[in-house]
């Protein structure tokens, strides 16, 4: 059963930023899809679909690894 979780990420300003965050999140174990609703210069919504629950720490680390971005919620 797939689990869909929505996160808020700050710091993304363009499509390249969104692609970097998407790529890092897709690399996490059990992630099957990532959708980024980019709000340039604001808080963007990132929806992650995974086979298992993801730890907030793992998601935050992946977002941080992508660049100068920050996981805001949850």
KOLZATOR-310159 format. One record per residue (C-alpha): residue in one letter; x, y, z negated. Coordinates in steps of 0.5 Angstrom, whole numbers, plus 2048, in hexadecimal, padded with zeros to 3 digits. Last residue first. Example, Ala and Ser with C-alpha at 12.3 -4.5 7.8 and 13.67 -1.06 7.14 Angstrom:
BEGIN
s81B7FE7F2a8197F77F0
REM end
This chain:
BEGIN
x80B8257EEx80E82A7F1x81382F7F2x81882A7F6x81E82F7F8x8218307FEx8298337FFx82A82D804x828826805x82B8237FFx8278277FBx8218247FEx82381D7FDx82581E7F6x81E8217F4x81B81B7F7x81F8167F3x81E81A7EDx81781A7EEx8178137EEx8138107F4x80D80B7F4x80E8057F8x80C804800x80D80B801x809811805x80C818804x80981F805x80D825804x80982C803x80E832804x80F8377FFx81183E803x816841807x81383D80Dx80D83980Bx80E83280Ex80982D80Ex80E82780Dx80C82080Ex81081A80Cx80E81280Ex81080B80Cx81480C805x816806802x81D807800x81F80F801x822811808x81B81480Ax81C819805x82381B808x82081B80Fx81A81F80Dx81E824809x82382580Fx81D826814x81A82B810x82082F80Fx82182F817x81A831818x81B837814x81B83B80Dx81B835808x81D838801x8178357FDx81482E7FDx80D82C7FBx80C8257FAx8068207FDx8068197FBx8038147FFx80480C7FDx803807802x800800800
REM end
